[in-house]
Amino acid sequence: MKIAVVTGASSGMGREFVLQLEQYITVDEIWVIARRGERLCELQGEVGAKIRPISLDLTESESFTKYSTMLEEEKPEVSLLVNGAGFGKFGKFENIPLEDSMKMIDLNCKALVMMTELTLPYMHSGSKVIELDSLSAFQPVPYITVYGATKAFVLSYSRAMNQELAPRGIRVMSVNPGWVKTEFFEHAFTTNQSEIKYFNKIYEAKDVVATALRDLYKTNKDVSMHGALIRWQTRLVKHLPHTLVMKVWMSQQKKPKNMEQLTK
């Protein structure tokens, strides 16, 4: 049985990957993973492949035992793994509960590594892994401190794993979008007066995912970035001192921009 596995599939970018992946691969089943099982079931009528909804909380260790058992019992060939699960909290660090910061690390880093390395024994030459990352991976980001740090981890892990897995014919690519309009923002703000107020451009999830899948199947990139503005920004911050980059960022937050687009 040939399958794709998508985490964070109940909404946002994860859901978009489920809807679009059949443009590039044919699988017997798509294993969709998230906490909200009812949202996963709704996907069945929207794609051609059979949907297998798997309700798991990837911040809980027993979830990986269940997933590992499923793989051992079914012994599928995994053509594509999309690690789309993740969340962020914005604001001053003292306003973010320590428990939330630890959960960001657990979900954005630990769960991503667990899902990747539990799945790899069931992947063959030609299989691919997408690690959903962020533009914040390329620079320290005050007021998004822990979230940004987790994404820096994801970028480094993804690129190194891509090199290690190349002899097996397995490709790993990180997807590093800028601001994307999803449910992410419903949970990201710690207060109604968050320190994050400047959003230079808001992208649509469907467009970011379309670029990511095209990059995965039509190029040899190990990092996918949607939009000329995002590509320009990442090139720029590579050549500037991070102290300067952070000062610019802090200054921008005093000038609210595009906040209304997050809820339209």
Secondary structure, DSSP 8 states (H G I E B T S, - for coil): -EEEEEESTTSHHHHHHHHHGGGT---SEEEEEES-HHHHHGGGGGSSSEEEEEE--TTSHHHHHHHHHHHHHH--EEEEEEE------BS-GGGS-HHHHHHHHIIIIIIHHHHHHHHGGG--TT-EEEEE--GGGGS--TTSHHHHHHHHHHHHHHHHHHHHHGGGT-EEEEE--SEEESTHHHHHBSSTT-S--B-S-EEEHHHHHHHHHHHHHHS--SEE--SHHHHHHHHHHHHS-HHHHHHHHHHHTTS-BSGGGGT-
